[in-house]
Amino acid sequence: MADDVDAAIEAGLMAFQPCDCAGDAVTAVLQAQQRLRTAWAARARYRQRQARLACRAAEREARRLKVSDVASDIKVARPALPSGAAAILARAKAKAAERMKP
């Protein structure tokens, strides 16, 4: 009745079973039990949701790292210039080298 939930839990709030001879005073205890069960269920759902979100974030990060590793491997494997552009550049360098000769 003093609204001290921790003390009520330690005193056995959740283990309390009313008998038929109990009067209206038991209603407050039963309501407190129900509120506590609801709060515990909500906390459990919240923790499950946080675990799911953390798992999804870890999977997303793993996929991102895997894709970036694959992308970096692909970048190394490809030439910097297409073959046609490389040929034009090679001819231009050769022509420039001939001009530099005395």
C-alpha positions as CSV (number, residue, x, y, z in Angstrom):
1,M,0.0,0.0,0.0
2,A,3.0,2.3,0.5
3,D,3.8,2.0,-3.2
4,D,7.2,0.5,-2.5
5,V,7.3,-2.2,-5.2
6,D,10.8,-3.4,-4.4
7,A,9.9,-4.1,-0.8
8,A,6.6,-5.8,-2.0
9,I,8.5,-8.1,-4.4
10,E,11.0,-9.0,-1.6
11,A,8.0,-9.7,0.7
12,G,6.5,-12.1,-1.9
13,L,4.1,-10.0,-3.9
14,M,4.2,-12.3,-6.9
15,A,3.8,-15.5,-4.8
16,F,0.7,-14.1,-3.1
17,Q,-2.5,-16.2,-3.6
18,P,-5.7,-14.7,-2.2
19,C,-8.1,-17.0,-0.4
20,D,-11.9,-16.8,-0.5
21,C,-12.1,-15.1,2.9
22,A,-10.0,-12.1,1.7
23,G,-11.9,-8.9,1.3
24,D,-11.6,-5.9,-0.9
25,A,-8.0,-5.1,0.4
26,V,-6.7,-7.9,-1.8
27,T,-7.8,-6.1,-5.0
28,A,-4.9,-3.6,-4.6
29,V,-2.4,-6.5,-4.3
30,L,-3.8,-8.3,-7.3
31,Q,-3.7,-5.1,-9.4
32,A,-0.1,-4.6,-8.3
33,Q,0.7,-8.1,-9.4
34,Q,-0.9,-7.5,-12.8
35,R,1.0,-4.2,-13.3
36,L,4.2,-5.9,-12.4
37,R,3.6,-8.8,-14.8
38,T,2.7,-6.4,-17.5
39,A,5.9,-4.4,-16.9
40,W,8.1,-7.5,-16.9
41,A,6.5,-8.7,-20.1
42,A,7.1,-5.3,-21.7
43,R,10.8,-5.4,-20.5
44,A,11.2,-8.9,-22.0
45,R,9.7,-7.7,-25.3
46,Y,12.0,-4.7,-25.3
47,R,15.1,-6.8,-24.7
48,Q,14.1,-9.2,-27.4
49,R,13.6,-6.4,-29.8
50,Q,17.0,-4.9,-28.9
51,A,18.6,-8.2,-29.5
52,R,16.9,-8.6,-32.9
53,L,18.0,-5.1,-33.9
54,A,21.6,-5.7,-32.8
55,C,21.6,-9.0,-34.7
56,R,20.3,-7.3,-37.9
57,A,22.9,-4.5,-37.5
58,A,25.7,-7.0,-37.1
59,E,24.5,-8.9,-40.2
60,R,24.2,-5.6,-42.2
61,E,27.7,-4.6,-41.1
62,A,29.1,-8.0,-42.1
63,R,27.4,-7.8,-45.5
64,R,28.8,-4.3,-45.9
65,L,32.3,-5.4,-45.1
66,K,32.0,-8.4,-47.3
67,V,30.8,-6.3,-50.2
68,S,33.6,-3.7,-49.7
69,D,36.2,-6.5,-49.6
70,V,34.8,-8.0,-52.8
71,A,34.6,-4.5,-54.4
72,S,38.3,-3.8,-53.5
73,D,39.3,-7.1,-55.0
74,I,37.4,-6.3,-58.2
75,K,39.0,-2.8,-58.3
76,V,42.5,-4.3,-58.1
77,A,41.7,-6.8,-60.8
78,R,40.5,-4.3,-63.4
79,P,43.0,-2.1,-65.4
80,A,43.0,1.6,-64.7
81,L,42.1,2.4,-68.3
82,P,40.2,0.6,-71.0
83,S,42.5,-1.0,-73.6
84,G,41.7,1.6,-76.3
85,A,42.5,4.5,-74.0
86,A,45.7,2.8,-72.9
87,A,46.8,2.3,-76.5
88,I,46.2,6.0,-77.3
89,L,48.1,7.1,-74.2
90,A,51.0,4.8,-75.1
91,R,51.2,6.3,-78.6
92,A,51.1,9.8,-77.2
93,K,53.9,9.0,-74.7
94,A,56.0,7.6,-77.6
95,K,55.4,10.6,-79.7
96,A,56.4,12.9,-76.8
97,A,59.5,10.9,-76.2
98,E,60.6,11.3,-79.8
99,R,60.2,15.1,-79.6
100,M,62.4,15.2,-76.5
101,K,65.3,13.5,-78.3
102,P,67.9,15.9,-79.7
